[in-house]
Amino acid sequence: MPVNTNDQKQLLSDMQVVQRIFAHIDNSTTDLGKQSWKEPVDNYRSKKRLDEELKILQNRSIVFCPSSALAKTGDYVARDVAGIPLIIVRGLDGIVRAFKNACRHRGVQLADGHGCARAFVCPYHGWAYSLDGSLRSVPHEQGFPDVDKATRGLVAVACVESNGLVFINQNPQANIELDIASLAKLIPDNYRLLNSTSQIVNANWKLHLESSLEGYHIRQTHKSTFFPVQYDNLTVVETFGENSRVAFPYQSIEGLRHKKQADISLDGRLTYVYHLFPNVVISTFPGCMQVNVLEPIDESTTRQHTYLISDINENETELLDGVFEGQKFAAKGAIEDQQIVLSAQKGLLSGANEFLEFGLFESAIVRLHSHLAREIEQLDRENRP
């Protein structure tokens, strides 16, 4: 059964994924990539390389957060993206806009974290900005005779809300609509934000990301968590554009052996992990989805922003309790992954390896590194005199 390529709308149907999984179970096989990959350790340790990766993040259309994180007028999220402070806010007209988080007076950040505001007021001198970014007021305005308020609003950043996600691009020439045209809907309608968290991981962002993109480690790393309910080294890997979808089946999928397509529900039967190149992972879990945005801070530090979203109504307390219990279980596996990632970070410093080896079972990781290498090469060409 062929893997589809460049358009998410051509990804396998749930039934096709299930059939492929059953074939792997029956034959003790898994999806294999077309090539292995040797990624130089220096590419995890080099500040120059990180600066190149940050330029990629600054010049691509990337996911900032799910739409549900900005559900109401005035809802905002303020954080750094590739080293640049940004504010994304839902305006009075319902439109989501992005701005550089820097006052036009002295450059101070107007907000941090998330919240709901009627306006953004600089904590330094009180310059105030409307939700559409326009400069609303300047205290003691007579002291600034040369300031034209009409031209001193917050600096806009390209921003598009589409299919349940908010995308941004810091390149002034960006065309986000064109960049995301091939993406079908990832977040269904009526999903709401259950919670959002942020944590520091003391490892390179790529090491952290890699742990989400293969099932080769399930048996060894997750002996008492994921392995008893999943499979050893069994995944279905698909690609769309520069992105990947990895299906991790649960053993409960056997209950679908003799079901008709109309009766198929994968909730509680498998997890889909969508890797949206380069730094976003969206995962499906029973009753909910997680959106994880990895923000590189330096060569050995990553900030992970996690959004838990669901279409379960707030009055359905039993279902919500089940979601949160499931997330506690998933969190145990995430802690195991993090311990391994921290160990791998130490391994980078040991000098034992000149490169990290990725095999045919790890094709989604190979895809990550090959596309990063391609984009960095393109940036180098564009910057040559």
C-alpha positions in Angstrom: 0.0 0.0 0.0 1.7 3.2 -1.1 2.4 6.1 1.2 1.0 9.4 -0.1 3.3 12.3 -0.5 2.7 16.0 -0.7 -0.9 16.8 0.3 -2.4 16.0 3.7 -5.7 15.5 2.0 -4.1 12.4 0.4 -3.1 10.8 3.7 -4.4 7.2 4.2 -7.9 6.9 5.6 -8.3 5.5 9.1 -9.4 2.1 7.6 -6.3 2.0 5.4 -4.1 2.7 8.4 -5.8 0.0 10.4 -5.3 -2.5 7.5 -1.6 -1.6 7.2 -1.2 -2.0 11.0 -2.8 -5.5 10.9 -0.4 -6.5 8.0 2.5 -5.4 10.2 1.2 -7.3 13.2 0.7 -10.4 11.2 4.1 -10.3 9.5 6.1 -8.8 12.4 7.1 -5.8 10.3 6.9 -2.1 10.4 7.1 0.8 8.0 10.7 1.4 6.7 12.2 4.5 5.3 14.3 4.7 2.1 17.5 5.8 3.7 19.4 6.0 7.0 21.0 9.2 8.2 24.1 10.3 10.1 23.6 13.7 11.8 26.8 15.3 13.0 26.9 15.9 16.7 28.2 19.4 16.0 24.8 20.2 14.5 23.4 19.9 18.0 26.2 21.7 19.8 27.0 24.6 17.4 25.7 28.1 18.1 26.2 28.9 14.4 24.0 26.0 13.5 21.3 27.0 16.0 21.4 30.6 14.6 20.7 29.1 11.2 17.8 27.0 12.6 16.4 30.2 14.2 16.5 31.9 10.9 14.4 29.1 9.4 11.9 29.5 12.2 11.8 33.3 11.5 11.2 32.8 7.8 8.7 30.0 7.7 4.9 29.8 8.2 4.7 28.0 11.5 2.1 27.1 14.1 2.0 29.5 17.0 -0.9 28.0 19.0 -4.4 26.4 18.5 -7.2 28.8 17.8 -8.9 27.7 21.1 -6.0 29.4 23.1 -7.5 32.7 21.8 -11.2 31.9 22.2 -12.5 35.3 23.3 -12.0 38.9 22.3 -8.9 40.2 24.0 -7.4 36.8 24.6 -3.7 37.0 23.9 -0.5 34.9 24.1 2.8 36.6 24.4 6.1 34.7 24.1 9.3 34.6 22.1 9.5 32.9 18.7 13.0 32.2 17.4 14.3 34.8 19.8 11.8 37.5 18.8 9.1 38.6 21.4 5.6 38.5 19.9 2.0 39.1 21.0 -0.9 37.3 19.3 -4.3 38.6 20.2 -8.0 38.2 19.1 -9.3 41.7 18.2 -12.7 43.3 18.7 -13.6 42.2 15.2 -12.8 38.6 16.0 -9.7 38.5 13.8 -6.4 37.1 15.3 -3.4 39.4 14.8 0.3 39.2 15.6 2.6 42.0 16.6 6.2 42.3 17.7 6.0 42.6 21.5 7.9 45.9 21.7 6.7 49.3 22.7 7.3 51.9 19.9 8.7 54.3 22.6 11.6 52.4 24.1 11.0 48.8 23.0 9.8 47.3 26.3 7.6 44.2 26.2 3.9 45.0 26.7 2.8 41.6 28.0 4.1 38.1 29.0 2.4 34.7 29.1 -1.3 34.6 28.3 -4.4 36.5 29.4 -7.2 38.7 28.3 -6.8 42.5 27.8 -8.8 45.5 26.5 -5.5 47.2 25.6 -1.8 46.7 25.9 -0.1 49.3 28.2 3.6 49.6 28.4 4.8 49.0 32.0 7.6 51.6 31.5 5.9 54.8 30.5 2.3 53.9 29.9 2.0 54.1 26.1 -1.2 52.3 25.3 -2.1 50.2 22.2 -5.5 49.0 21.0 -6.1 45.3 20.2 -5.6 46.1 16.6 -2.1 47.4 17.4 -2.8 51.1 16.9 -1.2 53.5 19.3 -4.1 54.7 21.5 -2.6 57.1 23.9 0.7 58.7 25.1 0.9 60.1 28.6 2.0 63.8 28.6 1.7 63.7 24.8 2.8 67.3 24.5 6.3 66.1 25.3 6.4 64.2 21.9 5.6 66.8 19.3 7.2 64.7 16.5 5.2 61.5 17.2 2.5 60.7 14.7 0.3 58.2 16.5 -1.2 57.0 13.2 2.2 55.6 12.1 3.5 54.4 15.5 1.4 51.4 16.1 2.8 48.0 17.0 4.8 46.4 14.2 2.6 43.7 12.6 3.7 40.2 11.8 2.0 38.0 9.2 -0.7 35.9 10.9 -3.5 33.6 9.6 -6.0 31.5 11.5 -6.9 28.4 9.6 -8.3 24.9 10.4 -8.2 25.3 14.2 -4.6 26.7 14.3 -2.9 30.1 14.3 0.0 30.4 11.9 2.6 33.2 11.9 5.5 34.2 9.7 8.1 36.8 10.6 9.2 37.3 7.0 7.6 40.5 5.6 7.3 38.8 2.2 5.4 35.8 3.6 2.3 34.3 2.0 1.0 32.1 4.8 -2.2 31.2 2.9 0.0 29.7 0.1 2.3 28.0 2.5 -0.5 26.1 4.3 -2.8 25.5 1.3 -2.1 21.8 1.3 -3.0 21.3 5.0 -6.4 19.8 5.6 -8.1 20.4 8.9 -6.0 19.1 11.8 -8.1 20.5 14.7 -11.9 19.7 14.3 -14.5 22.3 15.0 -15.7 23.0 18.5 -12.5 22.1 20.3 -11.8 24.2 23.3 -8.7 24.7 25.5 -8.6 22.6 28.6 -5.2 23.9 29.8 -1.8 25.1 28.6 1.6 24.7 30.2 5.2 25.7 29.6 8.3 23.9 30.7 12.0 24.1 30.2 13.8 21.0 28.9 17.6 21.1 29.3 18.4 19.6 25.9 18.7 20.6 22.3 15.2 21.0 20.7 15.9 18.4 18.0 16.9 15.7 20.6 13.6 16.5 22.4 11.6 16.4 19.1 13.2 13.1 18.0 11.7 11.2 20.9 8.2 11.8 19.5 8.8 10.5 16.0 9.6 6.8 16.3 8.4 3.6 18.0 11.7 1.9 18.0 12.3 2.9 21.6 8.9 1.9 23.0 9.8 -1.5 24.4 13.1 -0.4 26.0 12.2 3.1 27.3 8.5 2.5 28.3 8.6 -0.9 29.8 5.8 -0.3 32.3 3.9 2.5 30.6 3.4 2.5 26.8 4.9 -0.9 25.9 2.3 -3.0 27.7 -0.5 -1.3 25.8 1.3 -0.6 22.5 3.7 -2.6 20.3 7.4 -2.9 20.0 8.7 -1.0 16.9 5.4 -0.9 15.0 4.4 2.4 13.3 2.8 3.6 10.1 4.7 6.6 8.7 3.3 9.0 6.1 4.5 12.2 4.6 2.8 15.4 3.4 5.0 18.2 2.1 7.9 18.5 4.6 5.7 17.1 7.4 5.1 13.6 8.7 2.3 11.6 10.4 3.3 8.7 12.6 0.6 6.2 13.8 1.3 4.4 17.1 -1.2 1.6 17.5 -2.5 0.3 20.8 -3.0 -3.4 21.3 -6.7 -2.7 21.6 -6.7 -2.1 17.9 -7.2 -5.9 17.6 -10.9 -5.2 18.5 -11.3 -3.7 15.0 -10.3 -6.9 13.2 -13.8 -7.7 11.9 -15.4 -4.3 12.1 -16.9 -2.6 9.0 -15.5 0.7 7.9 -18.6 2.5 9.1 -18.0 1.1 12.6 -14.4 2.1 12.8 -13.4 4.5 15.6 -9.7 5.0 16.4 -10.3 6.8 19.7 -8.4 4.7 22.2 -7.0 2.5 19.5 -4.0 4.5 18.3 -2.2 7.8 18.6 -1.5 9.9 15.5 1.5 12.1 15.8 1.6 14.9 13.3 5.0 16.6 12.9 4.6 20.0 11.3 8.1 20.9 10.2 10.1 22.1 11.8 9.1 22.4 15.5 5.5 21.5 16.2 3.9 18.2 17.2 0.2 17.5 17.3 -0.9 14.3 19.0 -4.3 12.6 19.3 -5.3 10.9 22.5 -8.6 9.5 23.8 -11.0 12.4 24.0 -8.4 15.1 23.4 -5.4 16.4 21.4 -2.1 17.9 22.4 -0.4 20.7 20.5 3.3 21.0 21.4 5.4 23.9 20.2 9.2 23.6 20.8 11.0 26.9 21.1 14.8 26.6 21.0 16.4 28.9 23.6 20.0 28.0 23.1 22.0 24.9 21.9 21.1 22.9 25.1 17.8 24.5 26.2 14.3 24.2 24.9 11.0 25.7 26.1 8.0 23.4 25.3 4.6 25.1 25.1 1.8 22.5 25.5 -1.9 23.1 24.7 -4.4 20.4 25.7 -7.7 20.7 23.7 -10.9 18.7 23.5 -14.4 18.8 22.1 -15.9 17.4 25.4 -18.3 19.8 27.0 -17.3 21.3 30.3 -20.5 19.8 31.9 -19.5 16.2 30.9 -17.4 15.7 34.0 -17.0 12.0 33.8 -15.6 12.2 30.2 -13.3 15.0 31.3 -12.1 13.0 34.3 -11.3 10.2 31.9 -9.3 12.6 29.7 -7.3 13.9 32.6 -6.6 10.4 33.9 -5.3 9.4 30.4 -3.1 12.5 30.4 -1.6 11.5 33.8 -0.7 8.1 32.2 0.7 9.9 29.1 2.7 12.2 31.3 4.5 9.2 32.9 5.7 8.2 29.5 6.7 11.8 28.7 8.9 11.8 31.8 10.6 8.6 30.7 11.2 10.2 27.3 12.6 13.3 28.9 15.0 11.3 31.1 16.4 9.7 27.9 16.6 13.0 26.1 18.6 14.5 29.0 20.9 11.5 28.9 21.4 11.9 25.2 22.2 15.6 25.8 25.0 14.5 28.1 26.1 12.1 25.4 26.6 15.0 23.0 29.2 16.5 25.4 31.0 13.2 25.9 32.9 13.2 22.6 32.0 9.6 22.1 30.2 10.2 18.8 30.9 12.3 15.8 27.4 11.8 14.6 24.1 10.3 15.7 22.8 7.3 13.7 19.1 7.1 12.4 18.0 3.9 10.8 15.2 2.8 8.5 12.7 2.6 11.5 13.3 6.3 12.2 12.3 7.8 8.8 10.3 10.7 10.3 13.5 11.9 12.0 15.5 11.4 8.8 12.9 13.6 7.2 13.4 16.3 9.9 17.2 16.5 9.4 17.2 16.2 5.6 14.8 19.1 5.3 16.7 21.2 7.9 19.9 20.6 5.9 18.2 21.5 2.6 16.8 24.8 4.0 20.1 25.8 5.7 21.8 25.2 2.3 19.3 27.4 0.6 19.8 30.2 3.2 23.5 29.9 2.6 23.1 30.3 -1.1 20.8 33.3 -0.6 23.3 35.0 1.7 26.4 34.5 -0.5 27.8 37.7 -2.0 
